[in-house]
């Protein structure tokens, strides 16, 4: 990462840069699962499996880990 290069590209200032937020990721996944369950599109036990495989076993502390946890979820 070249800080000089990126400092020129970021025009709105440092506070405007968005980053990965593990809490927001978890919130969005849970919201999607809840909607799927309510709409009858999710199999029984999906919520437990998502909690176990993604939130407990997966490393969602960073974006790459969160993406991997979603991709590996079966």
N, C-alpha and C positions, 0 to 999 in steps of 0.2 A: 504494500500500500504506500502510495506516494502522497503524503499529506499536502505538499505544495500544489500538486495537481488537483486534488479534491477540494482544497480550500478555494480554488478559483471556480470550481463547478458548483459549489454550494452558494447560492446567491442570497437565500433568505436568512442565513445565519445558522449557527449550530443548533439552536433550539428547534428548528424546523425539520431537522433530519429525523426520519422515522427509523426505528430499529425493531428487532424482534422482541416481543414481550411474551414470556412463557405463560403468564396469567391470562392474557388476552387469548392466546392460542387455546388454552384449556377451556376457557369460557365459550369460545366459538365452536369447538368440537362438541362440548356438552350440549350447546344449544341445537346444533345440527342433529345430534343423536336424539334429543328429546322430541324434536319436530318429527323425525322419522318414526319414532315409537308412537307418537300421537296420531300420525297419519296412517298407521298400520303398515308401514313400508319396511320396518326393521324386524328381524327375527327375535324371538324370545331370548332374553339374556344378553342382548347386545350391550346394554349399559354396563353390566358387570365386566364383560370382556374388554370393552374400551378402557374402563378404569384400570383393569389389571394390566393389559398389554401395552397401552399407550402411556398412561399416567404413572403407573407404578414401576413397570419394567423398562419402559423407554426413557431415554435421556432427552427430555424436552426443555432443558435449560438453555439450549441454543437452537437456532433455526434449522441447521443441518440435521440435528438429532430429531427434532420434531417432524421434519419431512420424512426422515427415515422411518420413524415410528409409524407414521400414517401409511407409508408405502408398504411396510412389512405386515401391517394389520390384515389378518385374514378372518 
